[in-house]
Amino acid sequence: MKKALKVLAIDDEESIRVFITSVLEMEGYEVVTASNAMEGIQKTFSEVPDVVLTDMRMPVMDGMAYIKRIRAQIPSSTLPVIVVSGFGQEADVASAFKAGATDYIVKPFDFTDLLQRIQVALGKRISPDNIRYSERRSGAVRIEDIGPGAVIDNGKYGIIGEIASGGMGTVYLAQHLGYGSEVALKVLNPVMAGNREYVLRFLREMRIAVQMEHPSIVKVFDVGTSGDVYYYAMERLPRRTLEEEISANGAVAGEELAELGLQISSGLAYMHRRGFMHRDVKPGNIIVCGPGEYKLVDFGLACSIDDERLTKEGTFMGTPGFVPPESIAQYQAPSFSGDIYSLGATLYFAGAGRQPYDEVGKVTLKLKAQVHVDLAPLNVVNPALPQGLSEAVGKMMSRDPSNRFRSMAEVQESLSSLRPAK
């Protein structure tokens, strides 16, 4: 009789451990569990699992420390480690991969997807095409190899310095060596370049970004590849994001808040007319270019409204506090209405000086609150804001999509009526 494959599940929440155990055992796996990373390390060597599932944020020792400790002795080719976490920010994903994770799944997740990921990690579903792809990408350039002083794409761009780094990519200040002009160059992090899914995602981001021509959206001039380096060049903007601006100076006044909403809704309406959703509208993806001037950036989650992958259940993409409730609870496929909610949450942040549902604390509780709990009106949190603007933001953030504005054009009309005549 064939021996059952063994899975080690590490999570500090007992309900998650019980749930994973019951489902995997029904699929024929042997499951052992640990309630923290320290216990997980002990069982990794005593139980000798075939694959490990680990949470990231745990007391005593977190999942990142576990991965680093294990990778010091066991290579990923021998023991796959799949992160199963409620934290889905790109920076969290990138850090996990850099530490040695094999895959990353965001809670709440679809168990069909989890089973497939486990099978792929165990080598059961690696097609010849994927093997050739992995071999082709195995020599991916390290991020330090394309730092300041490096020249890419046959002498086209020279990198001057780093502007910012995120989960999927790093943005560099670069110079077009033919024209002498300075640009911001977003490059796919090499740690992602060996993963076919992330490369395809970055290529999709490049394709959408280069199509955008709007004053409230960052301008992309060029896209390209150079060996294992994927990049796109865009206009150089001030570094300060709306998130940084509010954190430093506090909530904005009503007139400024209406202007912010009007500019970004104009850019989003432009995207929607072309059949694209942004899906990650948040303060960190809005650049403050100057007094009363804002631009939307980062198309990492953007996609076509017709993208068939949007029908996949069990996962959501976005940032807690700003992702729409229907994406969290999976009761409606992503739609343009989701961008309306996210813009409303962004305006709430700018007007209140803090994130929506910030008082809830833990991410999993914040996500539940977004689905089930109404926020206090914005003018209750900040009495200096006019009631009309507060009502517009509240309508954008309705937990029921049918109660929101029907389109981004309606959002523009509402905010325009609230802006003082010039």
Secondary structure, 3 states (H helix, E strand, C coil): CCCCCEEEEECCCHHHHHHHHHHHHHCCCEEEEECCHHHHHHHHHHHCCCEEEECCCCCCCCHHHHHHHHHCCCCCCCCCEEEEECCCCHHHHHHHHHHCCCEEEECCCCHHHHHHHHHHHCCCCCCHHHHHHHHHHCCCCCHHHHCCCCEECCCCEEEEEEEEECCCEEEEEEEECCCCCEEEEEEECHHHCCCHHHHHHHHHHHHHHCCCCCCCECCEEEEEEECCEEEEEECCCCCCEHHHHHHHHCCCCHHHHHHHHHHHHHHHHHHHHCCEECCCCCHHHEEEEECCEEEECCCCCCEECCCHHHHCCCCCCCCCCCCCHHHHHCCCCCCHHHHHHHHHHHHHHHHHCCCCCHHHCCHHHHHHHHHHCCCCCHHHHCCCCCHHHHHHHHHHCCCCHHHCCCCHHHHHHHHHHHCCCC
